[in-house]
């Protein structure tokens, strides 16, 4: 992808400032292409979690929504963590309030809580183990309990219950609004014109959508699958920002998106201008209260060990 002269100028300034200030820039796949292009690492939640724990730079600048920056701070407590726009939030993460989780734990005292990484630090602190879309099924199978509370994404949890998790699973009533808007109809509108396209989707989509897919996987798994596949044309059922990295990994492949486009407006709140302000002025620093951070860190480390 070619960027305008003004975009390129801002990117060069960002690269200069991050070198001068010993800053490591992390970005999620759903970020704008021009933001992904200046990042030191681009990944999904599992990849970024693993990377955050071993960063040597003194400062991490996280291009993503707030709970992701919290994870970086939890795993790298000695680092300064900045987020260019602290109001970038996640409606899915907001669907599991700590008070509600505490209530559910009392109602199901024998269940272990598996919390999706798309949760706040306060909710993670109440979990037995964290998971990501890449390892949710493995975590549920591995945890030492026959009963599980899975929160907050019912589509992700339900997908793995239908595909091999043989436990009693209490699914939370939560969902990702972006992936929920990917419907059978939104895919069929595209497939009518491109019947030879292979359908690949994220497990946060509704069950009737994942059931029609040729492949279901986390964002990083979708990138790797398309890059290694012999198929040429793909209908990609996840947030549109993912296509930037897929095109880098597989420039010869034809990529299609559902109609209407799945776009996370909150992820797109991170812009080059906001990154520049954050780098120049040291805004906005992420803090997680130590007791919350220590308990959440235990749950995240259990995931990384699994």
Secondary structure, DSSP 8 states (H G I E B T S, - for coil): ----HHHHHHHHHHHHHHHHTTEEEEEETTS-HHHHTT-SEEE-HHHHHHHHTT--SSEEEEES-HHHHHHHHHHTTTSEEEES-TT---TTGGGS-HHHHHHHHHHTTT-EEEEESSS-HHHHTT-SEEE-TTTHHHHHHHSS-SEEEEESBHHHHHHHHHTT--SEEEE-SB--HHHHT--HHHHHHHHTT-TT-EEEE-TTS-HHHHTT-SEE--HHHHHHHHHH-S--EEEEES-TTHHHHHHHH-TTSEEEE-SS----TTGGG--HHHHHHHHHHT--B----HHHHHHHHHHHHHHHH-
